[in-house]
């Protein structure tokens, strides 16, 4: 069961990895829902995780993949030509830094997936896999949108709160999305509003195979550092529900 943790710095990424995270979603501007991280931050994160892997100091020996957010601004998920060109150039630079995947999403002004823009970004991702992020939660017909995303084998994960501010209020919708995605290449990854206390019941109810945690592993909101003990507890909960 996959445990993804939001990180903004190398220290946070190392803490998450040391305590059992399967991978890192690297962002900036957590208070804006996550924006693209800077090149220098990405370099320090990738290098720090490589050193950690080589040191054999973690009880969870593995390469911890870094999935980079591609979101130039928080105004909307509708991107104009200048936005898209900038995102494509950014992705080309990120690929050279040794990151493992991209996190992105594109919408049209009518609230549906902008498949033309999405395909341009998938081309820019090259051979790297992609998570379609919570732009999905602004879509009215999520089942139709998921059917669209399933046409793209490069999209391996869907990060969603089921259309609610907190995914804890969308248990039934997560169950429906899980059922719809069963047997396909895409994995539903619930996120937003999950705490360590709510995690066991949520995972048991939804039968989800992945979870995305941000403030749930921080004591004090988006400005607080990652608490390694909370990451470790989340890891234990997922292992018990495997």
N, C-alpha and C positions, 0 to 999 in steps of 0.2 A: 504494500500500500504506500503510495507515493506521498511524501511530505515535502511541500515546497514552502520556503520561507522567504519573505521579503527582506532584502538587505539594501543598505545605502552606502556602506563603507566596507573596507577590507576587514576591519575588526569584527563587524557584525557578521560578515560572511563566514569568517573563521569560527566564530562562536556557534553559529548555526550548524556548520559542518561538524564541528567537534562533538556536538550533542545529538546528532542523528538526522539532520536534514538530508534529504536525497538530492536536493538541488536548491539553487538560489535564483530568485527573481530580483535582478538588480535594477533599481530605479533611482531617480532623484525626486524631490518635491513630493514626499509622501502626503503632505497636507492638501495637495491638489489631485490626489488619486494616482500619483505616479507619473513621472515624465522621464524622458530619455536621460540616462546618466552621462556624465562627461567622459571624454576619452581617458583622461588621466586617472579618474576613479576606476574605470573599467580595467585599466592596465594593472593597477595596484591590487584589485580584487582577484583577477586571474592569476597573478604572480603569487599572491599570498596563499591561494588554495593549492597551487602547484607545490609550494614549499611545504605546506601541511601534508599533502599526500606523500611527499618524499621523506618526511620526518618520521612516518609511522607512529605518530604520537596520538592518533585518534583511535578510539575503540570501534570506529566504523570505517575501516580502511576502504577507500574508494576514491575515484575522481568525483568531485562535486561539480556538476555542470552549472554553468552560469548562463541564465536566460535573460537577455537584455530587453528592456522596454524600449519600444520605438513609438514615441508620442511627443511631438515637438511642442505642444501647448495644450492647455486644459480648456480652451474655449468651446470645443465640441469635438466629435469624432468625424466631422465632415472636413475633408482636406482639399484645398485647391491645388493648382498645378505647382505653385511655388513650394507648398508644404510637401507634396509628393516628391519633388526633385530633391528637396533637402533630406527627406527620410531615406530615399534611395542612396544618396551619397553617404549618409550616416551609416547605413547598413553595410555598405561596401567597406567603410573604414573599420567597423566593428568586426567584420569577418576576418580581417587581417590580424586582429588582436587575440584570436583563439577562443572566442566565445562559442557557446554550444547551440544556441537557439535564440529565436526572436519572439517577442510578445507584442502583438499589434492588433489593430482592428480598424475597419473603415465603414462609414455609413454614408448613405445618400441623405439629401435634405428631407426625403419622405420617410425617413426612419428605417429603411431597409438596408441590407448589406450592399455596399458599393463594390460589386464584383470586379469592375474594371480596375479600380484603384487597388483592390486586394490582389488581383493577379499581377499587377506591376510590382507590388511589394514582395510577393512570393517569388517572382523572378529574381529580385534583388537578393533574396535570402539564399539563393543558390541551392546547395545540397543540405542546408541546415533546416531542421524542423521548426514549426511555428505553433505558438499558442494564440488563439483568438481571444482577446481579453474582454473586459466587462463593457465594452461598447455594446456587446450582445444584450446587456440588461436594459438598454434603451429601445429595444425592438419589441413591438407589440406581439407579433406572432413568432414566438420563439421556436416552435416546432418547425415551421416553414424555414426559418433562418438556419436551424440545425441541419435540415435537409440540404440546404445550399452549401453549408460548410463541409458536409460529408462528401461533397463532390471533389474536394481538394485533398488528396492523400498526404500532402505536405503538412496539413494542419492536424497535429497530433493531439492537441488538448484544447478544451474550451473552458476558460475561467469565467464563472458566472455566479451570481447570487440569486438566480432564478427570477430576476426582474424586481426584487425587493431590496431596500437598503441593507437589510440583514438577511442572509441566507437562512437563518433560523426560522424566518417567517415564510419560507418557500420550500419547505420539506417536500410537499406533494409535487411541486414543479420539478425539483431535482430528481425525484423518483421517475417522473415521466421522461425527463431528458436522458436519464440513465437507461431506461428501457428502450428509448428510441435509438440510442447510440450502440446498443448491445450488438456485438458482432461486426462493428465497423472499426476503422482505424483510430477514430477520435475518442478520447477519454474525457468525460465530464469532470471538471475540477472545481468543486464548490469553494467559495471564499466570501469573506466580508461578514463580520459580526460573530464569528465562531471563537469562543473562549475555550480554555482547557477544560473548564467545568462542563461546558455544553458539548464538547467534542464526542465523548463516548456514545451518548444517546443519538446524536445527529448521524454519526457514521453507521450505527446499528440500524437506524430507521431508513436511511437512504441507500445503504449497501454501496456507497461510493468507494472507488478504488484510488482516489487521490484527494488531497485537501491542501488548501492554500491559506497560510496563516501570516498575519501582519501584526496588528495590535494585540492579537491573542497570545503572542509570546513576548509582549512588552508590558512592563508595569508602569503605566502612566501615559498611554496613548502614543501617537506617531512620533513625538519628540523623545521618547524614552529609548534607551538602548535595548537590544535583544537580551532577554534573560535566558541563559543557557539551561537552567533547570526546567523552565517551561517547555523549551524545545525537547528536552529529554523526556519529559512527561508525555508530550504529544507523541513522540516516537514509541514510547511504551504502550500508549493507548492504541495506536495503529497496529502495532505488532500483536496485541491481544485480540484485535478484531480481524486479523488477517484471514 
